[in-house]
Amino acid sequence: MATGFGASAAWRQLVDLMGRGRIAADDAGLARLQMLRPDVPMSVRAASGRALAFTRPPAELVALFAEDELMVAAPVLRMAELDAAAWLALLPRLTPPGRAVLRGRRDLPAQVVRGLESFGSVDFTLADQRPVASASPTIVPDAPLSPTPFVMLGDVARGLPLVAEALRRAEEPLVADPEPSFAISDIVARIDAFRREHPAPEQVEAIAAPAGFRFLTDATGVIRWVDGVGRAGLVGVGLARPGRQGMVKVDAGIAAALRRRARFADLRLEIEGASDAAGSWRVAGMPDFDRGTGRFTGFAGTARRPFRHESAAPVEPRRSPASDSLRQLVHELRTPANAVAGFSELISAQLMGPVPETYRQRAERIGQQASDLIAAIDDLDTAARLDSAALDLRPAAVALLPLVKRIADDLDALISTRGAVLAFDLADLTLDADEPAVERILARLIATLVAATGAGERIGVSAIAAGATALILIDRPRALRDLVGEALFRLDDGGDADDMGAPLLGAGFTLRLVRNLAAELGGSLTIGADRLTLSLPAVRDAALGDPAVRDEVVGHAPSGQASSELR
C-alpha cells in the first residue's frame, strides 16, 4: 500500500468484502479505509461505490461513503437499503447535497421522509446569506408533514433575496396585459419575409462522375496519354512498378503482364485525391507492337468503375471463430485468476489481521502461481489476437539495455533455481517497435531457454546492429541442441513446470508465439546450430560505433557463484 496502485487495490478489495458481508465493518477495517482514502483517486472511490449497487452494504460503510465527495457518495446513497433507524441516525451526518440525493428516492420509509422534511430551512439556505435561526433542527420521526411548506420558512424565507422577490410578486394583484405578444408568430412571420426577399438559388444538377477512361503507355509502362478524366494524377505513373506511386496504387498483376507483354483484364487501380479520377477502377489492356519492326511500343488500356459484386479494395482477413472463442475463454479465466491473486495478497500482507508464518508462505506461493497463470492467460490472449489480426501495436523508441536488465531481474529466481549463468554483451541499441510486445518476446524467449539449462550451464545473450535491424543472439542450451529446425517449434515442454518464472504453456508454444509476434513487428526468429537469432527493427544511433558502449555487462548467477562476463 506504499504506492498509489497498491492503495487503490486494497481500497477496492476491502470495500467489496465489507459490502458483500464477507468481513465485518468493524472499527479496524473502517479506520484502514479512512487511512487509504487520501491516496485513492476519486474515480476509483466512485467506481467502488457504484460496485455496491446490487449489494446490501452495512450502515457503517454507507456512512463512510456519505462523508466523501458527492460524486463518490451519490451512488451509494441512491441504492443503499437500510432500516429506518439506521437512516435517521445517518441523516444529521449527511451534507445538504447528500440529503438532496435521498429526497429523490421513493422507497424510503415514512419516518425517514419526515426526517428529511425537518431539514427544510437548513438545506435550502443560500450561501453567503445571513445566518439561519435554527441551524441544527431536531429530527421528529412522527411529526406530521406541513400542508404549506413555505409557512415553515417564515422570516427566513423572506430574508433571502430571490424568495422575498417571489413572495412580493405573489402578493401583487394580477393585471391583464392589454396587448398580448405572440413571440412564435413574430418569428415565423420574419422567416417568411426573409424567404420572400431572398429567394433560394436554382438547383444545379450535380455532374455525374466519369464511368471510365482510356490510356496509352510507352514501352516502359509509363502512362503518356489519358482521355475521359483529368490527366494530372495519371500521366507519368509507371504501371511496371506495383504498389504506391504518389496518390496512385498499381496492382502487381499489371506489372507482371507488362513484363510478359501479355494482355490483362479486371485488375485494380486505386487513385486518391479529389479529382474526377479519384476512386477505385478496374483496368484492362492490350499490348501494341510496331507493324514495320514488330517492336513493342506500349499498352492501350481502358478503365471502368467496379460493379457491385466486385471489390476494388483488398479483402480483410476473416476472423477465425476459434480465435474468438479462445479470446472469450481467456476473458473468463482472467477474472478468477486476478481474484485469487488479490486474495492471496490480502493474506500475505496481513491486511485483515495477523496471519501465522506458515499460512503467509502458502499465500505467497499461491500468489506466485496465480501470477504465472495470468502470464499464461496473457500469452493465450496474444496468440488469439495474432490469429484474428486484432493485435494493437504502437511502434516507439525502446532502449534495449534497460529492458533486458529489467527482464533479467525478474528471472533471477528461475536462474538461481536452474543453477545457470546468464551473461549479456549488449550494445546500446534502440528498437523501433511496440515496447510491451518486445518485452513479452524477450522475456518469454530467455525464460524458455533458461528453463532448459542444467547446473552450471552458461547462456550468453549479445546484440549487434545490422543497418536498420537489431540482431539479438542467444545461445542454445545443451538440452535443445539435438533438435534441428522446425523440431524446436514442435517441442511440447522445455523445462520443469515447478520452476518459478518458467513458461507455463511449454517451450514449443512459447517459441511459436515469439516467432509470430516478431514477424508481426517486422522481424524474425531464426534457429541456428548453436544459437537463436532474433531480428527486430532498430533506430540508427551514432552511439553504436562507440566501443565503450559495448563494454556493458550484466551477469546473473546462483547465490555463491560469481557472475561471468562476455568479452
C-alpha positions as CSV (number, residue, x, y, z in Angstrom):
1,M,0.0,0.0,0.0
2,A,3.0,2.3,-0.2
3,T,2.2,3.1,-3.9
4,G,-1.0,4.6,-5.3
5,F,-1.7,1.4,-7.2
6,G,-1.5,-0.7,-4.0
7,A,-3.7,1.7,-2.0
8,S,-6.3,1.6,-4.8
9,A,-6.2,-2.2,-4.9
10,A,-6.5,-2.5,-1.1
11,W,-9.4,0.0,-1.1
12,R,-11.4,-1.9,-3.8
13,Q,-10.9,-5.3,-2.0
14,L,-11.8,-4.0,1.4
15,V,-14.9,-2.2,0.2
16,D,-16.0,-5.3,-1.8
17,L,-15.5,-7.6,1.2
18,M,-17.4,-5.3,3.6
19,G,-20.2,-4.6,1.1
20,R,-20.9,-8.3,0.4
21,G,-20.7,-9.2,4.1
22,R,-17.6,-11.3,3.8
23,I,-16.0,-9.4,6.6
24,A,-17.4,-7.2,9.4
25,A,-17.4,-3.5,9.0
26,D,-15.6,-3.1,12.3
27,D,-13.6,-0.1,13.6
28,A,-10.3,-1.5,12.4
29,G,-11.5,-2.0,8.8
30,L,-13.2,1.4,8.7
31,A,-10.1,3.1,10.1
32,R,-7.9,1.4,7.4
33,L,-10.3,2.7,4.7
34,Q,-10.1,6.2,6.2
35,M,-6.3,5.9,6.1
36,L,-6.3,4.8,2.5
37,R,-8.9,7.3,1.2
38,P,-6.4,10.3,0.7
39,D,-4.2,8.1,-1.5
40,V,-7.0,6.6,-3.6
41,P,-8.1,8.7,-6.7
42,M,-11.7,10.0,-6.7
43,S,-12.5,8.0,-9.8
44,V,-11.5,4.7,-8.1
45,R,-13.6,5.6,-5.0
46,A,-16.6,6.4,-7.2
47,A,-16.2,3.2,-9.1
48,S,-16.1,1.1,-5.9
49,G,-19.2,3.0,-4.7
50,R,-21.1,2.1,-7.9
51,A,-20.0,-1.6,-7.4
52,L,-22.1,-1.7,-4.2
53,A,-25.3,-1.0,-6.2
54,F,-26.5,-4.6,-6.1
55,T,-25.3,-5.5,-2.6
56,R,-26.6,-4.6,0.9
57,P,-23.7,-2.6,2.4
58,P,-23.8,-2.2,6.2
59,A,-24.8,1.2,7.7
60,E,-21.2,1.9,8.8
61,L,-19.8,1.5,5.3
62,V,-22.6,3.7,3.9
63,A,-21.8,6.4,6.5
64,L,-18.1,6.2,5.4
65,F,-19.0,6.8,1.7
66,A,-21.6,9.5,2.7
67,E,-18.7,11.6,4.3
68,D,-16.9,11.6,0.9
69,E,-17.4,13.9,-2.1
70,L,-20.8,13.9,-3.7
71,M,-19.6,12.0,-6.8
72,V,-18.5,9.2,-4.5
73,A,-21.4,9.3,-2.1
74,A,-24.3,9.7,-4.5
75,P,-24.2,6.1,-6.0
76,V,-24.2,4.6,-2.5
77,L,-26.9,6.9,-1.1
78,R,-29.1,6.3,-4.2
79,M,-29.0,2.4,-3.9
80,A,-28.3,1.5,-0.3
81,E,-31.0,-0.3,1.7
82,L,-31.1,0.4,5.4
83,D,-33.8,0.3,8.0
84,A,-35.5,3.4,9.3
85,A,-33.4,3.7,12.5
86,A,-30.1,3.5,10.6
87,W,-31.3,6.2,8.1
88,L,-32.4,8.5,10.9
89,A,-29.1,8.1,12.6
90,L,-27.3,8.9,9.4
91,L,-29.3,12.0,8.3
92,P,-27.5,14.5,10.6
93,R,-24.1,13.3,9.3
94,L,-25.0,14.0,5.7
95,T,-24.3,17.2,3.8
96,P,-27.2,19.1,2.2
97,P,-26.4,17.6,-1.3
98,G,-26.4,14.2,0.2
99,R,-29.8,14.6,1.7
100,A,-30.9,16.0,-1.7
101,V,-30.0,12.7,-3.2
102,L,-32.2,10.9,-0.6
103,R,-35.1,13.2,-1.4
104,G,-35.1,11.8,-4.9
105,R,-35.8,8.3,-3.7
106,R,-39.3,6.9,-3.5
107,D,-38.6,3.8,-1.5
108,L,-37.7,5.3,1.9
109,P,-39.8,4.6,5.0
110,A,-42.2,7.3,6.0
111,Q,-40.2,8.2,9.1
112,V,-37.2,8.9,7.0
113,V,-39.2,11.1,4.7
114,R,-40.5,13.1,7.7
115,G,-36.9,13.3,9.0
116,L,-35.7,14.8,5.7
117,E,-38.5,17.3,5.7
118,S,-37.4,18.6,9.1
119,F,-34.1,19.8,7.5
120,G,-36.0,22.0,5.1
121,S,-34.9,25.5,6.2
122,V,-31.3,24.4,6.6
123,D,-30.8,22.5,3.3
124,F,-32.4,25.3,1.2
125,T,-30.5,28.3,2.7
126,L,-28.4,30.0,0.0
127,A,-24.7,30.6,0.6
128,D,-23.3,33.9,1.9
129,Q,-26.7,34.9,3.4
130,R,-27.5,35.9,7.0
131,P,-27.4,33.0,9.4
132,V,-30.5,30.9,9.8
133,A,-32.1,30.8,13.2
134,S,-32.3,27.0,13.6
135,A,-29.1,25.6,12.2
136,S,-29.4,22.2,14.0
137,P,-33.0,21.0,13.6
138,T,-34.2,18.2,15.7
139,I,-35.5,15.1,13.7
140,V,-39.0,14.3,14.8
141,P,-39.9,10.9,13.3
142,D,-43.6,11.1,14.0
143,A,-44.2,14.8,13.2
144,P,-46.9,15.3,10.6
145,L,-46.0,17.0,7.3
146,S,-46.9,20.6,7.0
147,P,-49.5,21.2,4.3
148,T,-47.9,24.6,3.5
149,P,-44.1,24.2,3.4
150,F,-43.5,27.9,2.7
151,V,-45.1,28.9,6.0
152,M,-42.4,26.8,7.8
153,L,-39.7,29.1,6.4
154,G,-41.3,32.2,7.8
155,D,-39.0,35.2,8.1
156,V,-36.0,33.1,7.0
157,A,-37.5,32.8,3.5
158,R,-38.3,36.5,3.4
159,G,-34.6,37.2,4.2
160,L,-33.5,35.5,1.0
161,P,-33.4,37.9,-2.0
162,L,-34.9,35.5,-4.6
163,V,-37.6,34.1,-2.2
164,A,-38.5,37.6,-1.0
165,E,-39.0,38.8,-4.5
166,A,-41.1,35.8,-5.4
167,L,-43.3,36.4,-2.3
168,R,-43.7,40.1,-3.1
169,R,-44.9,39.3,-6.7
170,A,-47.3,36.7,-5.3
171,E,-49.0,39.4,-3.1
172,E,-49.5,41.9,-6.0
173,P,-52.8,41.8,-7.8
174,L,-52.9,40.3,-11.3
175,V,-53.2,42.8,-14.1
176,A,-54.3,41.7,-17.6
177,D,-51.9,42.6,-20.4
178,P,-53.8,44.8,-22.8
179,E,-51.6,43.8,-25.8
180,P,-50.5,40.2,-25.6
181,S,-47.4,39.3,-27.7
182,F,-47.0,36.2,-29.7
183,A,-43.3,35.6,-29.9
184,I,-43.5,32.4,-32.0
185,S,-45.8,34.0,-34.5
186,D,-43.5,37.0,-34.9
187,I,-40.5,34.7,-35.6
188,V,-42.5,32.7,-38.2
189,A,-43.5,35.9,-39.9
190,R,-39.9,37.1,-40.1
191,I,-38.8,33.8,-41.6
192,D,-41.4,34.1,-44.3
193,A,-40.4,37.7,-45.1
194,F,-36.8,36.7,-45.3
195,R,-37.6,33.9,-47.8
196,R,-39.7,36.3,-50.0
197,E,-36.8,38.8,-50.1
198,H,-34.1,36.2,-50.6
199,P,-35.3,33.5,-52.9
200,A,-33.4,30.2,-52.9
201,P,-30.9,29.8,-55.8
202,E,-31.8,27.5,-58.6
203,Q,-30.8,23.9,-58.1
204,V,-27.7,23.0,-60.1
205,E,-27.6,19.5,-61.3
206,A,-24.7,17.5,-60.0
207,I,-22.1,16.5,-62.5
208,A,-22.0,12.7,-62.9
209,A,-18.7,11.1,-62.1
210,P,-17.0,9.6,-65.1
211,A,-17.7,5.9,-65.6
212,G,-14.4,5.1,-67.4
213,F,-11.4,6.4,-69.3
214,R,-8.8,5.3,-71.8
215,F,-5.0,5.5,-71.6
216,L,-1.8,4.7,-73.5
217,T,1.6,3.8,-72.2
218,D,5.1,3.8,-73.6
219,A,7.3,0.7,-73.9
220,T,8.4,1.1,-70.3
221,G,4.8,1.1,-69.0
222,V,4.6,4.8,-68.1
223,I,1.2,6.4,-68.9
224,R,1.6,9.1,-71.6
225,W,-2.0,9.8,-72.7
226,V,-5.3,9.8,-70.9
227,D,-8.8,10.6,-72.2
228,G,-12.1,10.7,-70.2
229,V,-10.8,12.0,-66.8
230,G,-8.3,14.6,-65.6
231,R,-4.8,13.7,-66.6
232,A,-2.8,15.4,-63.8
233,G,-2.8,12.5,-61.4
234,L,-2.2,9.7,-64.0
235,V,0.3,10.9,-66.6
236,G,3.7,9.8,-65.6
237,V,2.6,6.8,-63.5
238,G,4.7,3.7,-64.2
239,L,2.4,0.6,-64.4
240,A,5.5,-1.6,-64.3
241,R,6.1,-0.7,-60.6
242,P,3.5,-2.2,-58.4
243,G,2.5,-0.6,-55.1
244,R,2.0,3.1,-54.2
245,Q,3.2,5.9,-56.5
246,G,2.2,9.2,-55.1
247,M,-1.6,9.1,-55.0
248,V,-1.9,6.0,-57.3
249,K,-1.6,2.4,-56.2
250,V,-0.9,-0.2,-59.0
251,D,-1.9,-3.8,-58.9
252,A,1.0,-6.2,-59.1
253,G,-0.8,-8.2,-61.8
254,I,-0.4,-5.2,-64.2
255,A,3.4,-5.2,-63.7
256,A,3.5,-8.9,-64.4
257,A,1.5,-8.6,-67.6
258,L,3.8,-5.8,-68.8
259,R,6.9,-7.9,-68.3
260,R,5.3,-10.7,-70.3
261,R,3.9,-8.4,-73.0
262,A,0.5,-10.1,-72.3
263,R,-3.0,-8.7,-72.1
264,F,-4.6,-8.2,-68.8
265,A,-8.2,-7.5,-67.6
266,D,-10.1,-6.7,-64.4
267,L,-7.0,-5.6,-62.4
268,R,-7.2,-3.0,-59.7
269,L,-6.1,0.6,-59.9
270,E,-6.6,2.9,-56.8
271,I,-6.4,6.7,-57.3
272,E,-6.6,9.1,-54.3
273,G,-7.3,12.8,-54.1
274,A,-10.3,15.0,-55.0
275,S,-10.2,14.9,-58.8
276,D,-12.8,13.2,-61.1
277,A,-10.3,10.3,-61.5
278,A,-10.3,9.5,-57.7
279,G,-11.6,6.2,-56.6
280,S,-11.4,2.5,-57.5
281,W,-11.0,1.3,-61.0
282,R,-10.9,-2.0,-62.9
283,V,-8.4,-1.8,-65.8
284,A,-7.7,-3.9,-68.9
285,G,-5.0,-3.5,-71.5
286,M,-3.7,-4.9,-74.8
287,P,-0.1,-4.8,-75.9
288,D,0.7,-2.8,-79.0
289,F,3.5,-3.6,-81.5
290,D,5.0,-1.6,-84.4
291,R,3.8,-3.1,-87.7
292,G,7.0,-2.4,-89.5
293,T,9.6,-3.6,-87.0
294,G,7.5,-5.7,-84.6
295,R,8.9,-3.8,-81.6
296,F,6.8,-3.4,-78.5
297,T,5.6,0.1,-78.2
298,G,3.3,0.0,-75.1
299,F,-0.2,-0.8,-73.9
300,A,-3.5,0.6,-74.9
301,G,-5.9,0.2,-71.9
302,T,-9.3,1.1,-70.6
303,A,-10.6,1.6,-67.0
304,R,-14.1,1.3,-65.6
305,R,-15.7,1.6,-62.2
306,P,-16.1,-1.8,-60.4
307,F,-19.5,-3.5,-60.5
308,R,-21.5,-4.1,-57.3
309,H,-20.4,-7.7,-57.0
310,E,-16.7,-6.7,-57.4
311,S,-14.4,-5.3,-54.7
312,A,-11.7,-2.9,-55.6
313,A,-10.2,-2.9,-52.1
314,P,-8.2,-5.7,-50.6
315,V,-10.3,-8.3,-48.7
316,E,-9.8,-8.1,-45.0
317,P,-8.8,-11.3,-43.3
318,R,-11.7,-13.1,-41.8
319,R,-11.7,-13.6,-38.1
320,S,-11.4,-17.2,-37.0
321,P,-14.3,-18.4,-34.9
322,A,-11.8,-20.5,-32.9
323,S,-9.8,-17.3,-32.1
324,D,-13.0,-15.5,-31.0
325,S,-13.9,-18.4,-28.7
326,L,-10.4,-18.5,-27.3
327,R,-10.5,-14.8,-26.5
328,Q,-13.8,-15.3,-24.8
329,L,-12.3,-18.1,-22.7
330,V,-9.3,-16.0,-21.9
331,H,-11.6,-13.3,-20.6
332,E,-13.5,-15.8,-18.4
333,L,-10.2,-17.2,-17.0
334,R,-8.6,-13.9,-16.2
335,T,-11.3,-12.7,-13.8
336,P,-11.0,-15.6,-11.2
337,A,-7.2,-15.6,-11.6
338,N,-7.0,-12.0,-10.7
339,A,-9.3,-12.6,-7.7
340,V,-7.1,-15.4,-6.5
341,A,-4.0,-13.2,-6.8
342,G,-5.7,-10.4,-4.9
343,F,-6.9,-12.5,-2.0
344,S,-3.5,-14.2,-1.6
345,E,-2.0,-10.7,-1.5
346,L,-4.5,-9.7,1.2
347,I,-3.5,-12.7,3.3
348,S,0.3,-12.3,2.8
349,A,0.1,-8.6,3.6
350,Q,-2.0,-9.3,6.7
351,L,-4.5,-6.6,5.8
352,M,-7.2,-8.4,7.7
353,G,-5.2,-9.2,10.8
354,P,-2.2,-11.2,11.9
355,V,-1.6,-14.5,10.0
356,P,0.8,-17.3,11.0
357,E,4.0,-17.5,9.1
358,T,3.1,-20.9,7.5
359,Y,-0.1,-19.5,6.0
360,R,1.7,-16.4,4.8
361,Q,4.2,-18.5,3.0
362,R,1.4,-20.6,1.4
363,A,-0.4,-17.4,0.4
364,E,2.7,-16.1,-1.2
365,R,3.2,-19.4,-3.1
366,I,-0.5,-19.2,-4.3
367,G,0.1,-15.6,-5.4
368,Q,3.2,-16.6,-7.4
369,Q,1.4,-19.5,-9.1
370,A,-1.6,-17.2,-9.8
371,S,0.8,-14.7,-11.5
372,D,2.3,-17.5,-13.6
373,L,-1.3,-18.4,-14.6
374,I,-2.1,-14.8,-15.5
375,A,1.0,-14.7,-17.6
376,A,0.0,-17.8,-19.5
377,I,-3.5,-16.4,-20.0
378,D,-1.9,-13.2,-21.5
379,D,0.1,-15.4,-23.8
380,L,-3.1,-17.2,-25.0
381,D,-4.8,-13.8,-25.5
382,T,-1.8,-12.6,-27.6
383,A,-1.9,-15.7,-29.7
384,A,-5.6,-15.3,-30.3
385,R,-5.2,-11.7,-31.3
386,L,-2.4,-12.6,-33.7
387,D,-4.6,-15.2,-35.3
388,S,-7.5,-12.8,-35.7
389,A,-5.4,-9.8,-36.8
390,A,-6.6,-7.9,-33.8
391,L,-3.3,-7.1,-32.1
392,D,-2.8,-3.3,-31.5
393,L,0.8,-2.5,-31.9
394,R,2.2,1.1,-31.5
395,P,5.8,1.4,-32.5
396,A,8.0,3.6,-30.4
397,A,11.7,4.0,-29.5
398,V,12.6,1.3,-27.0
399,A,16.0,1.2,-25.3
400,L,17.3,-2.4,-25.4
401,L,19.8,-2.4,-22.5
402,P,17.4,-1.2,-19.6
403,L,14.7,-3.5,-20.9
404,V,16.9,-6.6,-20.8
405,K,18.2,-5.6,-17.3
406,R,14.6,-5.5,-16.1
407,I,13.8,-8.9,-17.6
408,A,17.0,-10.4,-16.1
409,D,16.0,-9.1,-12.6
410,D,12.5,-10.7,-13.0
411,L,14.0,-14.0,-14.0
412,D,16.6,-14.1,-11.1
413,A,14.6,-16.7,-9.2
414,L,14.4,-19.0,-12.3
415,I,18.2,-18.6,-13.0
416,S,19.0,-19.4,-9.3
417,T,16.7,-22.5,-9.4
418,R,18.3,-23.9,-12.5
419,G,21.9,-23.1,-11.3
420,A,22.7,-21.4,-14.6
421,V,24.7,-18.4,-15.6
422,L,23.2,-15.7,-17.8
423,A,25.6,-13.2,-19.2
424,F,24.9,-10.2,-21.5
425,D,27.0,-8.3,-24.0
426,L,24.6,-5.7,-25.4
427,A,25.3,-2.6,-27.5
428,D,23.3,0.5,-26.6
429,L,20.7,-0.2,-29.3
430,T,17.3,1.5,-29.7
431,L,14.5,-0.6,-31.2
432,D,11.7,0.8,-33.3
433,A,8.8,-1.4,-32.0
434,D,6.0,-1.7,-29.6
435,E,7.5,-1.9,-26.1
436,P,5.1,-4.3,-24.4
437,A,5.4,-6.7,-27.4
438,V,9.3,-6.5,-27.3
439,E,9.3,-7.1,-23.6
440,R,7.0,-10.2,-24.0
441,I,9.2,-11.6,-26.8
442,L,12.5,-11.2,-24.9
443,A,11.1,-12.3,-21.5
444,R,9.4,-15.5,-22.9
445,L,12.4,-16.4,-25.1
446,I,15.0,-16.0,-22.4
447,A,12.8,-17.8,-19.8
448,T,12.3,-20.7,-22.2
449,L,16.0,-21.2,-22.8
450,V,17.0,-20.8,-19.2
451,A,14.3,-23.3,-18.1
452,A,16.1,-25.9,-20.3
453,T,19.6,-25.3,-18.9
454,G,21.5,-27.5,-16.5
455,A,23.5,-26.7,-13.4
456,G,26.5,-24.5,-14.2
457,E,25.5,-24.0,-17.8
458,R,26.1,-20.6,-19.3
459,I,23.8,-18.8,-21.7
460,G,25.2,-15.8,-23.5
461,V,23.0,-13.0,-24.9
462,S,24.5,-10.5,-27.3
463,A,23.2,-7.8,-29.6
464,I,24.6,-6.2,-32.7
465,A,23.3,-3.6,-35.2
466,A,22.9,-4.5,-38.8
467,G,21.7,-1.4,-40.6
468,A,18.1,-0.7,-39.6
469,T,17.9,-4.1,-37.8
470,A,19.0,-5.2,-34.4
471,L,20.2,-8.8,-34.1
472,I,19.9,-10.4,-30.7
473,L,21.9,-13.6,-30.4
474,I,21.1,-16.1,-27.6
475,D,23.0,-19.4,-27.0
476,R,21.0,-22.6,-27.2
477,P,21.2,-24.8,-24.1
478,R,22.7,-28.3,-24.4
479,A,19.3,-29.9,-23.9
480,L,17.9,-28.3,-27.0
481,R,20.9,-28.6,-29.4
482,D,19.8,-32.0,-30.7
483,L,16.6,-30.5,-32.1
484,V,17.0,-29.3,-35.7
485,G,14.9,-26.6,-37.5
486,E,11.2,-26.8,-37.0
487,A,11.5,-29.6,-34.4
488,L,12.2,-26.9,-31.8
489,F,8.8,-25.3,-32.5
490,R,7.1,-28.6,-32.1
491,L,8.6,-29.2,-28.7
492,D,5.9,-29.9,-26.1
493,D,7.9,-29.0,-23.0
494,G,11.2,-27.3,-22.3
495,G,11.7,-27.3,-18.6
496,D,10.4,-28.1,-15.2
497,A,6.9,-26.8,-14.5
498,D,7.8,-26.1,-10.9
499,D,10.5,-23.5,-11.9
500,M,9.5,-20.1,-10.9
501,G,9.1,-17.9,-14.0
502,A,9.3,-20.8,-16.5
503,P,6.8,-20.7,-19.3
504,L,3.6,-22.5,-18.2
505,L,2.5,-23.5,-21.7
506,G,5.7,-25.3,-22.8
507,A,8.7,-24.3,-24.9
508,G,7.1,-25.2,-28.3
509,F,4.1,-22.9,-27.8
510,T,6.3,-20.1,-26.4
511,L,8.7,-20.2,-29.3
512,R,5.9,-20.2,-31.8
513,L,4.4,-17.2,-30.0
514,V,7.8,-15.4,-30.1
515,R,8.2,-16.2,-33.8
516,N,4.8,-14.9,-34.8
517,L,5.0,-11.8,-32.6
518,A,8.4,-11.0,-34.0
519,A,7.0,-11.3,-37.6
520,E,4.2,-9.0,-36.6
521,L,6.7,-6.4,-35.6
522,G,8.6,-6.8,-38.9
523,G,11.3,-9.1,-37.6
524,S,12.0,-12.8,-37.4
525,L,13.3,-15.6,-35.3
526,T,15.9,-17.9,-36.8
527,I,17.1,-21.2,-35.4
528,G,20.8,-21.8,-35.7
529,A,23.0,-24.7,-34.8
530,D,24.4,-23.0,-31.6
531,R,22.2,-20.0,-31.1
532,L,18.9,-18.4,-31.8
533,T,18.9,-15.1,-33.7
534,L,16.1,-12.6,-33.1
535,S,15.9,-9.7,-35.5
536,L,13.8,-6.6,-34.7
537,P,13.6,-3.1,-36.3
538,A,16.1,-0.7,-34.8
539,V,16.7,3.0,-34.9
540,R,20.0,4.2,-36.2
541,D,22.1,5.7,-33.5
542,A,25.5,7.4,-33.7
543,A,26.5,5.8,-30.3
544,L,26.6,2.3,-31.9
545,G,30.1,2.8,-33.1
546,D,31.4,3.8,-29.7
547,P,33.4,0.8,-28.2
548,A,32.8,1.9,-24.7
549,V,29.1,1.4,-25.1
550,R,29.6,-2.3,-25.8
551,D,31.5,-2.9,-22.6
552,E,28.3,-3.0,-20.6
553,V,28.0,-6.5,-19.0
554,V,25.2,-7.8,-16.8
555,G,25.9,-11.2,-15.1
556,H,23.5,-13.3,-13.2
557,A,24.5,-16.4,-11.3
558,P,23.1,-18.5,-8.5
559,S,24.0,-17.5,-4.9
560,G,27.6,-18.2,-4.0
561,Q,28.8,-18.3,-7.6
562,A,30.4,-15.3,-9.4
563,S,28.8,-13.8,-12.4
564,S,30.5,-14.5,-15.7
565,E,31.4,-11.8,-18.3
566,L,31.5,-11.8,-22.0
567,R,34.4,-10.2,-23.9
